[in-house]
Amino acid sequence: MRERLQQIRQAWTQVRQVDPKVVPWTLLGATLGLLLGVGTGAVSPFAPLVFMPVFGVMFALLGALLVFNRRASKAQYTAIEGQPGAAAAVLQSLRGQWFVTPAVAVNAKQDMVHRVIGRCGIVLVGEGAGQRVKGLLAKERKRMSRSAADVTVTTIVVGDREGEVPLRKLQVTLTKLPRELKKGEVPKLERKLKPLDRDLPIPKGIDPMSAANRRRPKPR
């Protein structure tokens, strides 16, 4: 129990550093939950004076937790947005049958391409300056097409410009892609493409996993 409280306190501190508004928003969630709980208890046909405080506390905690989780999730993206490897950090938290290989292509300007394999086929996710990263994506797409000609290759550029996908919407965008592969075909494709990643040239001084390995606030 003590360890769990320490984790909650640590998460709270980390989120506050990124999002100062988390305190009033969480208090608002708790207040609304309290009012809802008291109202629910008041209409209870059995001992409303007993259920009013019980439901009030329960709904207040639930409201605070829901708001905090939402603000913490937003803080995670804010903490890493704009850093090299931010997209890799988001991709590696995908749930389900996804195989993520960060930085399959990187240049000296810290533009990079990450490869994702799932039921939708192959997805190449680029982050960096528009034209430069598009060039990296085009080269990597040709490489994937030669090795897996019968598999759909989708390219995505992460960013806030027109035609790009914001970092916070990256996971949702991937999960909405049409499924083309069976479950058993996904790991087979991953094994087929894995040898292509050996001895990939990464420019000196570039750590594509710096953002992915950065400690981020986790909602509890």
C-alpha positions in Angstrom: 0.0 0.0 0.0 2.8 2.4 0.9 4.5 1.7 -2.5 1.3 2.4 -4.4 0.8 5.7 -2.6 4.4 6.6 -3.5 3.7 5.8 -7.1 0.5 8.0 -7.1 2.4 10.8 -5.4 5.2 10.6 -8.0 2.8 10.5 -10.9 1.0 13.5 -9.4 4.2 15.5 -9.1 5.3 14.7 -12.6 2.0 15.6 -14.1 1.9 18.9 -12.2 5.3 19.9 -13.6 3.9 19.6 -17.2 0.3 20.6 -16.5 -0.2 23.1 -13.7 -4.0 23.1 -14.4 -4.3 19.4 -13.3 -5.1 20.6 -9.7 -8.2 22.7 -10.4 -9.4 20.2 -13.0 -9.0 17.3 -10.7 -10.8 19.2 -7.9 -13.6 20.0 -10.3 -13.9 16.3 -11.2 -14.1 15.4 -7.6 -16.7 18.1 -6.8 -19.0 17.0 -9.7 -18.6 13.4 -8.6 -19.4 14.3 -5.0 -22.6 16.1 -6.1 -23.6 13.2 -8.3 -22.9 10.7 -5.6 -24.9 12.6 -3.0 -27.8 13.0 -5.4 -27.8 9.3 -6.1 -27.7 8.4 -2.5 -30.5 10.9 -1.7 -33.0 9.1 -4.1 -32.1 5.7 -2.7 -35.2 4.1 -1.1 -33.1 2.4 1.5 -31.4 4.6 4.2 -30.6 7.7 2.1 -28.7 9.3 5.0 -26.3 6.4 5.0 -25.9 6.1 1.2 -25.5 9.8 0.6 -22.0 10.1 2.1 -20.9 6.7 0.9 -21.9 7.4 -2.7 -20.6 10.9 -2.4 -17.1 9.7 -1.5 -17.1 7.0 -4.1 -18.2 9.2 -6.9 -15.8 12.0 -5.8 -12.8 9.6 -6.0 -14.0 8.3 -9.4 -14.5 11.8 -10.8 -11.0 12.9 -9.6 -9.4 9.7 -11.1 -11.1 10.1 -14.5 -10.0 13.7 -14.8 -6.5 13.0 -13.6 -6.0 10.1 -16.0 -7.1 12.3 -18.9 -4.8 15.2 -17.9 -1.9 12.8 -17.3 -2.4 11.3 -20.7 -2.3 14.7 -22.3 0.8 15.6 -20.2 2.6 12.5 -21.5 2.4 13.8 -25.1 3.3 17.4 -24.1 6.4 16.1 -22.3 7.8 14.4 -25.4 6.3 16.3 -28.3 8.9 17.8 -30.6 11.7 15.5 -29.3 13.5 13.1 -31.7 12.0 9.6 -31.1 8.7 10.9 -29.7 6.7 9.0 -32.2 8.6 5.8 -31.3 7.7 6.3 -27.7 4.0 6.5 -28.6 4.2 3.6 -31.1 5.8 1.3 -28.5 2.9 1.8 -26.2 0.4 0.3 -28.7 -1.7 -2.5 -27.3 -2.4 -5.6 -29.3 -0.5 -7.4 -32.1 1.9 -4.7 -33.2 5.6 -5.1 -33.9 7.4 -1.8 -33.7 11.0 -1.2 -35.0 12.2 2.3 -34.2 14.5 4.3 -36.4 14.8 2.0 -39.4 16.0 5.1 -41.3 17.7 8.1 -39.7 19.6 11.1 -41.1 22.0 13.5 -39.6 19.2 16.1 -39.1 17.5 13.7 -36.7 14.6 13.0 -39.1 13.7 9.3 -38.8 11.3 6.6 -39.9 9.9 3.9 -37.7 8.4 0.7 -39.0 5.2 -0.8 -37.6 3.8 -4.2 -38.6 0.2 -5.2 -37.7 -3.0 -6.6 -39.1 -3.1 -3.5 -41.5 0.2 -4.5 -43.1 3.3 -2.3 -42.9 3.1 1.2 -41.6 6.1 3.6 -42.0 5.9 6.5 -39.6 8.1 9.5 -40.2 9.0 12.3 -37.9 11.0 15.4 -38.8 11.1 18.2 -41.4 8.4 17.7 -44.1 10.4 17.2 -47.3 13.4 15.5 -45.7 11.3 12.9 -43.9 9.2 12.3 -47.0 12.4 11.4 -48.8 13.3 9.0 -46.1 9.8 7.5 -46.2 10.0 7.1 -50.0 13.3 5.2 -49.8 12.1 3.0 -47.0 8.8 2.3 -48.8 10.7 1.0 -51.9 12.8 -1.2 -49.7 9.7 -2.7 -48.0 8.0 -3.2 -51.4 10.9 -5.2 -52.7 10.9 -7.5 -49.6 7.1 -7.8 -49.2 5.5 -6.9 -52.5 2.1 -8.4 -51.6 1.7 -6.4 -48.4 0.2 -2.9 -48.2 2.7 -0.3 -47.1 1.1 2.9 -45.5 3.2 6.0 -44.8 2.4 8.5 -42.1 4.2 11.8 -41.3 3.8 12.9 -37.7 3.2 16.6 -37.2 0.7 19.4 -37.0 0.9 20.6 -40.6 -1.7 19.8 -43.3 -1.7 16.2 -44.3 0.2 15.1 -41.2 -1.0 13.2 -38.1 -0.6 14.9 -34.7 1.4 12.9 -32.2 -1.6 12.5 -29.8 -3.7 11.0 -32.7 -1.1 8.6 -33.9 -2.3 5.5 -32.1 -5.9 6.1 -33.1 -4.9 6.6 -36.7 -3.1 3.2 -36.8 -5.9 1.3 -35.1 -8.4 2.6 -37.7 -6.4 1.3 -40.7 -8.2 -1.5 -42.5 -7.1 -5.0 -41.5 -5.6 -7.1 -44.3 -3.5 -9.8 -42.6 -4.6 -12.7 -40.5 -3.2 -12.9 -36.9 -0.8 -15.7 -37.9 0.6 -13.7 -40.8 1.7 -10.7 -38.7 4.6 -12.4 -36.8 5.6 -14.2 -40.0 6.0 -10.8 -41.8 8.0 -9.5 -38.8 10.4 -12.4 -39.0 10.7 -11.9 -42.8 11.7 -8.2 -42.5 13.8 -8.5 -39.3 17.1 -9.3 -41.3 16.8 -6.0 -43.1 17.4 -4.2 -39.8 20.9 -5.6 -39.3 23.7 -3.0 -39.4 21.4 -0.1 -40.1 23.6 3.1 -40.4 22.6 5.5 -37.6 24.4 8.9 -37.8 26.9 9.6 -35.1 25.5 11.3 -32.0 21.9 10.4 -32.7 20.0 8.4 -30.1 16.6 7.6 -31.7 15.4 6.1 -28.4 16.0 9.1 -26.2 12.4 10.1 -26.1 11.2 6.6 -25.9 13.3 5.9 -22.8 12.5 9.2 -21.1 10.6 8.7 -17.9 7.0 10.0 -18.4 4.2 10.5 -16.0 1.9 7.5 -15.9 -1.7 7.7 -14.8 -2.7 5.4 -12.0 
